Amino acid sequence: MKYYKTKLIILLIISFSSAGLYAQTNTKQASAVIEGEVQTKLVLTPADVDKLPKTSITQKDRNGKEHIYTGVKLGLILKNAGVTLADELKGENLTKYLLIEASDGYQVLFSLAEVDSAFTSRKIILANRKDGVLLLAGEGPFHIIIEGEKRKPRNARQVISIKVKFAS
């Protein structure tokens, strides 16, 4: 009987260890997907954003404390996905919009012209860092930061998806 109990304990230990290893190797890495009316679907991780040209925006939080958000201009990310921008953004292409989704279901909307540097000088970035540190889970993996926005509801946190669509 003692032999079987020992064997059972060993099997349980192996099972739990394997399950833990499986969970560790299959943990989803924080990322955001850029898809829809794009030439190339992109899946961006914070490390991918770190490799692109950086832009920073200083913005106050709800308590009035200033933070420096660092990331990439949203227009550059869209350009890398092959989204219609600049001289091609005319006619029916002006009816395209971005639907940005957060992990908690929050959604915000932008017209393509709002993020295209050929149309505006205002910066909108997909930030992956706050005060030089990667965003924490409650705010990241990405945070939309809009320069000069008087109200902050479109500064979406926990961004996981950017869909480019035509208005119908």
Secondary structure, DSSP 8 states (H G I E B T S, - for coil): -HHHHHHHHHHHHHHHHHHHHHHHHT-----EEEEES-SS-EEE-HHHHHTS--EEEEEE-TTS-EEEEEEEEHHHHHHHTT---GGG--GGGGGEEEEEEETTS-EEEEEHHHH-TTT----EEEEEEETTEE--TTT-S-EEEETT-SS-TTS-SSEEEEEEEE--
